[in-house]
Amino acid sequence: MEVFLFVLLIAFLFYIKNAIDSKFDRFEDRIEDKIDEKFKELFKKIEASKGTEKLPEKPIVAPEIAKPKQTPEAIKPTVVIEKTEPLVFTPIENEVAKEKIVFSMDNASAPKHKQPEPKAYIREEPTKTFWENFRDNNPDLEKFIGENLINKIGILILVLGISYFVKYAIDKDWINEPARVGIGMLSGGLIMGIAHKLRQKYAAFSSVFVAGAIAVFYFTIGIAFHSYHLFGQTTAFIIMVLITVFSSLISLSYNRKELAVLSLIGGFAVPFMVSTGQGNYVVLFTYILILNIGILALAYYKKWGIINIMSYVFTVILYGAWLFKDLDEKTPHYLGAFAFGFAFYFVFILINIINNVRTKGFFSPIELSILASNTFLFYGAGMAILEQFHPEFKGLFTTLLGVLNFGYAYFLYKKFGLDKTAVYLLVGLTLTFLTLSIPIQFEGNFITLFWAAEAVMLMWLAQKSKITYYRFASVIVHLLMIGSLLMDWSAIYMSSTILTIVFNKIFLTGIFAVGSLFAVYYLLKKEDEDLEQFGFIFNPEKYRNGLGLIGIILSYFVGLFEVNFQANAHIQGANSALTLPILYHLIFCALVVYFLCKIKNTLGYQLASIIAVVNIILFVFFFLNYAFYEHEYYITTGNHQRIGFYLHYISLLITLFFGYKLYQINKENPVFNLFKNKFAVWFAAFLIIYLASTELMLHGLVVSNSPITAQQVQSNEYYKNYNATELPFLKAQIADDAIQSTRTQIIKTGFPILWGILAFAFLIIGIKKRIKAIRIIALSLLGITILKLFLFDISNASETGKIIAFILLGVLILIISFVYQKIKVLVQDDNKPLKTDETE
């Protein structure tokens, strides 16, 4: 079966080779045909142009000048044929330079008329496809398959064939266990001998044989240890280490990168091939450390960067998997884990920096990524260890790591002139860790803090190093920071955790995150050039504006969540507690409106107007209600707490500030057409009337009502119908009845007076500003007040209330009538200007 498959594979490869050759032959034939056709057309044009060009009918005769007698041959015209310019092909047409014929006598010659030279057309090279690049690197496809591809397939088939043969012999009991191992080692040695023979003339072919031999050695020793138990773990480990050393020396001798990769893979696989599940981590990591130093020294000597990358990746995976498992054990190895983590971190930092110092070149993006990620991963491992081992040292560890990176940067830049990009990276890491050290010491959410600092560092580094993809990395890290902050809010603010006011980990984390956004905003303040990476466009101006908006929104929620949490934790009564977040919201929005007005542009005024209108409506119809809810709770329970009532005065002042700013922005040139409509004036008047009425109602309730006492409950006619557990419901009902009674009296007595005063005020303003709409509003309000007084208020009102309402309202109506009569000239025509001394 194996022979059949092998023959089938050879036939398939031969078929592919013939197919590719035939395609290239047809392609070349088509190209030659097209070239022949183009040249034929060109030659036809040249011949045609020669046929149409004629000599002048009369020869040019030189002027007669006294001269010595010449022979007839001497005065014959001379024909000078200039050579044509090189043919230049343009995409529009092929212009052919014509022969120029000049007749000349002894001292006279015809002027030369030169054709304008056509401009050369430079054709842009099209982007090559993968197949075209492959053809450029391997012009002889047959050679590639025969010398490169076939040998790798062949060695794989050979190793499989030997394995199948050995397996067959074992199944038939032809070979005992020691002999089996001997055959395996002998087969590997035989392959190695063949490789050595072919080394001089067929280096690439020989290296493939070496790889196969090393693979046979590894598998043979692994089988001898695990399956046959011919020797112990230590012996098997030593033998495999020797195989790794041997393969490394061979790769150095053969100068083949692929052999070094194989040595690296084999070296990292050795612990797993001899593992029994009860390994010693000290021996394991000591071996990995020695292996890394040897392999990285090889990579340093031969400048094989892929070895460095693979060694780093394998070490990170191996150490990370072990650490993750070890920290879940009952007795984790904290000191050992920290020591080996630092050793791996230091080795890779050192190797990367030494390699760059040796070559005196610039760090590639991959090398910079290893430099940065190595620090981040060690920091993450250290924080994970210290979280369980000694949490109080986390801040110190963060500071020391920052100082260590600064030491690298300073020493290497001063002594060896290290690449400035790497220096900027190390300095950025220093700033990151020093910035993180203080909040981490408060047991803050260091992941969010780390990403916040990292985003700023990446943007700063991108500006200094001119590496574009650092900007995109900063954007991604900022998104991660925002997501992490949202999770922190959910985990802490939604729990029953007791937090100190302001100086707590979650609030400081939020402040730090907002600071990160505005720090990047500041860094991008002077940039305006678009940058592209991976097909994405980075527009500094748009990103800066987006950061500013997100920063404002995030800072709003940082303060809102903190105020809301602390209010609920320290203030009894949900309605009273909610007035604090409401006040915070209004203060924050007032600051935003103030700064938007400072900008003094149309967009700023529009945003300020929208925020002002929205907050006025929210306060009048929603926020003010919580003071009523608090009053009802106070009357019902007797808990003397009027926080919402007192804070509402500040909220009222802020709302008036919104109204003032709205009027100031739109009094001359309204930013929205809606504000030019008379409806806006009517709506503003309605809001003022509603707000004033609500304030009157609130103060009337606060002054009139008092908490329900036990005597009032017991004296109630329904007291006997309630048991002890139901008495709170009766108390709430009594309080509600008292509040409703007071509300009715205020509506019937207070509102007519208030509305009469407002009508008078509107009238005065309308007359003074000569705004007819406001005067109509005043009269309309006065009419509604009179109708309400006679249709509703007169019924069931107290005698005192009726007297006060009727007298005051009557006086106001008379005053309004008098004002109209006194200054009626001002209200006759709003459009007619007032007369001045010049017009009289």
JOQUI-V76133 format. One record per backbone hydrogen bond with DSSP energy under -1.0 kcal/mol. CO is the residue of the C=O (numbers start at 0). NH is the residue of the N-H. Records with the same first field share a line. If there is no record, write none. Layout:
CO->NH ; NH
This chain:
0->4
1->5
2->6
3->7
4->8
5->9
6->10
7->11
8->12
9->13
10->14
11->15
12->16
13->17
14->18
15->19
16->20
17->21
18->22
19->23
20->24
21->25
22->26
23->27
24->28
25->29
26->30
27->31
28->32
29->33
30->34
31->35
32->36
33->37
34->38
35->39
36->40
37->41
38->42
39->43
40->44
41->45
42->46
43->47
44->48
45->49
46->50
47->51
70->73
77->103
79->101
99->81
101->79
102->109
103->77
107->104
128->132
129->133
130->134
131->135
132->136
133->137
139->143
140->144
141->145
142->146
143->147 ; 148
144->149
148->152
149->153
150->154
151->155
152->156
153->157
154->158
155->159
156->160
157->161
158->162
159->163
160->164
161->165
162->166
163->167
164->168
165->169
166->170
167->171
168->173
169->172
175->179
176->180
177->181
178->182
179->183
180->184
181->185
182->186
183->187
184->188
185->189
186->190
187->191
188->192
189->193
190->194
191->195
192->196
193->197
197->201
201->205
202->206
203->207
204->208
205->209
206->210
207->211
208->212
209->213
210->214
211->215
212->216
213->217
214->218
215->219
216->220
217->221
218->222
219->223
220->224
221->225
222->226 ; 227
223->229
231->235
232->236
233->237
234->238
235->239
236->240
237->241
238->242
239->243
240->244
241->245
242->246
243->247
244->248
245->249
246->250
247->251
248->252
249->253
250->254 ; 255
255->259
256->260
257->261
258->262
259->263
260->264
261->265
262->266
263->267
264->268
265->269
268->272
269->273
279->283
280->284
281->285
282->286
283->287
284->288
285->289
286->290
287->291
288->292
289->293
290->294
291->295
292->296
293->297
294->298
295->299
296->300
297->301
298->302 ; 303
304->308
305->309
306->310
307->311
308->312
309->313
310->314
311->315
312->316
313->317
314->318
315->319
316->320
317->321
318->322
319->323
320->324
321->325
322->326
325->328
331->333
332->336
333->337
334->338
335->339
336->340
337->341
338->342
339->343
340->344
341->345
342->346
343->347
344->348
345->349
346->350
347->351
348->352
349->353
350->354
351->355
352->356
353->357
354->358
355->359
363->367
364->368
365->369
366->370
367->371
368->372
369->373
370->374
371->375
372->376
373->377
374->378
375->379
376->380
377->381
378->382
379->383
380->384
381->385
382->386
384->388
389->392
390->393
392->396
393->397
394->398
395->399
396->400
397->401
398->402
399->403
400->404
401->405
402->406
403->407
404->408
405->409
406->410
407->411
408->412
409->413
410->414
411->415 ; 417
418->422
419->423
420->424
421->425
422->426
423->427
424->428
425->429
426->430
427->431
428->432
429->433
430->434
431->435
432->436
435->439
436->440
438->443
439->442
443->445
444->448
445->449
446->450
447->451
448->452
449->453
450->454
451->455
452->456
453->457
454->458
455->459
456->460
457->461
458->462
459->463
460->464
461->465
466->469
467->470
468->472
469->473
470->474
471->475
472->476
473->477
474->478
475->479
476->480
477->481
478->482
479->483
480->484
481->485
482->486
483->487
484->488
485->489
486->490
487->491
488->492
491->494
500->502
501->503
503->507
504->508
505->509
506->510
507->511
508->512
509->513
510->514
511->515
512->516
513->517
514->518
515->519
516->520
517->521
518->522
519->523
521->524
523->526
530->537
532->535
535->532
537->530
538->542
539->543
540->544
541->545
542->546
543->547
544->548
545->549
546->550
547->551
548->552
549->553
550->554
551->555
552->556
553->557
554->558
555->559
556->560
557->561
558->562
559->563
560->564
561->565
562->566
563->567
564->568
565->569
566->570
572->576
573->577
576->579
577->581
578->582
579->583
580->584
581->585
582->586
583->587
584->588
585->589
586->590
587->591
588->592
589->593
590->594
591->595
592->596
593->597
594->598
600->604
601->605
602->606
603->607
604->608
605->609
606->610
607->611
608->612
609->613
610->614
611->615
612->616
613->617
614->618
615->619
616->620
617->621 ; 622
618->623
621->624
622->625
624->628
625->629
626->630
627->631
628->632
629->633
630->634
631->635
632->636
633->637
634->707
638->640
641->645
642->646
643->647
645->648
646->650
647->651
648->652
649->653
650->654
651->655
652->656
653->657
654->658
655->659
656->660
657->661
658->662
659->663
660->664
661->665
662->666
671->674
672->675
676->679
677->681
678->682
679->683
680->684
681->685
682->686
683->687
684->688
685->689
686->690
687->691
688->692
689->693
690->694
691->695
692->696
693->697
694->698
695->699
696->700
697->701
698->702
699->703
700->704
708->712
709->713
710->714
712->715
715->718
717->720
718->721
725->729
726->730
727->731
728->732
729->733
730->734
731->735
732->736
733->737
734->738
735->739
736->740
737->741
738->742
739->743
740->744
741->745
742->746
743->747
744->748
745->749 ; 750
749->753
750->754
751->755
752->756
753->757
754->758
755->759
756->760
757->761
758->762
759->763
760->764
761->765
762->766
763->767
764->768
765->770
770->774
771->775
772->776
773->777
774->778
775->779
776->780
777->781
778->782
779->783
780->784
781->785
782->786
783->787
784->788
785->789
786->790
787->791 ; 792
788->793
797->801
798->802
799->803
800->804
801->805
802->806
803->807
804->808
805->809
806->810
807->811
808->812
809->813
810->814
811->815
812->816
813->817
814->818
815->819
816->820
817->821
818->822
822->825
835->839
